[in-house]
Amino acid sequence: MNSYFHSVTLDKELCRGCTNCIKRCPTEAIRVREGKAKIIDVRCIDCGECIRICPHHAKLALTDTLESIKKFKYPVALPAPSLYGQFGSEVTINQIITGLLELGFYKVEEVAYGAELVSRAVEDFLQHNYFPKPAISAACPAVLRLIQVKFPELINHIIPIKAPMETAAALAREEMQKEGYPSKEVGIFFISPCAAKVTAVKNPLGTSTSAVDGVIGISELFGPLSKIIKKRQEVPNLRKSTAAGVSWAVTGGESRLLRDIRYLAVDGIVDVSRVFEEVVMGRLIGVEFIEGLACVGGCVGGPLTVENPFMAKALINSYAKAKQVKLPELPPHPDWQDLLWENKIKPLDVLRLDDDMKVAMQKMEAMESLQQALPGLDCGSCGAPTCRALAEDIVQKQADEVDCVFKLREKVTELAEMMVELSSKMPPSMGEKDKQKR
């Protein structure tokens, strides 16, 4: 069993069993059974694709509320760069930072600042370390889970450097500690565009514990923050992130900071999966670095954002073209060792049919045979995303062949024909007169 906490959950009361979600899940982690969707925990990567696609809002993200910051005397906000693209061109980053302080945060540490630090670390790492190519960014937690579940052979390609969220959180804690604040009274809260960051905090990869105490969705604080921003026009200059760091909010923002490195930036979990398939098959020649983001457009397309992702992307790009903010001297990180992962991540053998190799091979043969017998339409009427997925469910005794409507129709037709044939037969003990009476 998978012991992971999952930030993506299901409200069965709202679910209508429409099968929209099963067709979009990149790891086939959803089934519809007895008229309701069911999330298979061991396969879910918390990408939030089902949240985005569900017309009945039955898929939810478990995040912290704004009230949760009151648990700490000194709550620190870590706004994701994508937050800056939610309020329109008339709102400045300084206004947003000031608004967060007025919402109740004691301090704001920009994740965009940590993002630029990570970019420098990644560039230095690739230049001075032998690494399998193409190297894969570790910034998106949903992409890391995708590799664990579906592409375990690519784990060694992941650059073992902490994501901007963890980097910014560590800097915030270090600074608060230096200023004499008791560590138990300091709470670090990431303002997130996606559900995957919640899972990254509850079940971190590459490190034993996260430096973040809670994750608040952008949609959770957008309303109250908007009201505060509208009231304040003149604000102090609190920003310390450059346009380069803010650009991490959109596809290619991370890659563009890497000099003399041939990169590929891809967004959308389905397209990321396709690119990884190309890597596994050895077809992606000449690419040195892959920036994979689960959400279309980058983090501005996250399921917990509120602004149209294209509008948000345009705003982020306008920040990138604006006059550069002078970045304060970055803290020294010799050889970037303190940004490296503490632990190696391991594959999740969730697609294995059985622990016993012999039994697994037998099940594979049975599954192939079943798949050949199914219509191959991948219609989803059976509650599984594909005919192959249904064949696997049948082999694992989690479904039946007649769950397929076409197979059910065949069985009903065979049964009807058999009934007609049986009705014309008479017992041998009955004579011709008996038959004529009938």
Order of alpha helices (4+ residues) and beta strands (2+ residues): beta-alpha-beta-beta-alpha-beta-beta-alpha-beta-alpha-beta-alpha-alpha-beta-alpha-beta-alpha-alpha-beta-alpha-beta-alpha-alpha-alpha-alpha-alpha
